[in-house]
Amino acid sequence: MFRKLTVAFAVILLGVTVTAAAAAIASSYYGKAIAAAQSCPEFIKKRQTLMKKSGEEAKIGTAMIKGERPFDAAKVEEIYAAFANDAKQMPTLFPDCSKTGAKTTAAPAIWERMDDFKAAIAKFADDIKAAQDNTKDLDALKANFQTIGKNCSNCHQTFRIKTS
């Protein structure tokens, strides 16, 4: 009789332990999923902030090229640093949970062709590095901005939803 009670108690104890473990695993999994879902708008906002900053910096560079603002090598370095920061962070800012919401204009092509997207960003980063290394005057800025601008345009045509 004692043996039957011991076995019964062990089965109950095992059941409680398994149930508690399953609950802990489920809580951990769903807790992370909920946290990820809640943090996705932050990814979208972060990439929008980075793009806005780069757009503002590009306007300054364009003003230099047009002669509306004097060439300033230190400011050009800041512009390129903003672009390089974008290139560094962008590959990490497109988790699956950030496909929609927060007025994103990221196209589905990003997730469908992630390797191509990351390759485009890598090319952008390489061209920025080259520009950082050789922009010493206005003529170099003009040439490098043309190259960098093509990267931006190509990426936006392929990986961005056009808004009206």
Beta strands, then each sheet from edge to edge (+ up, - down):
end
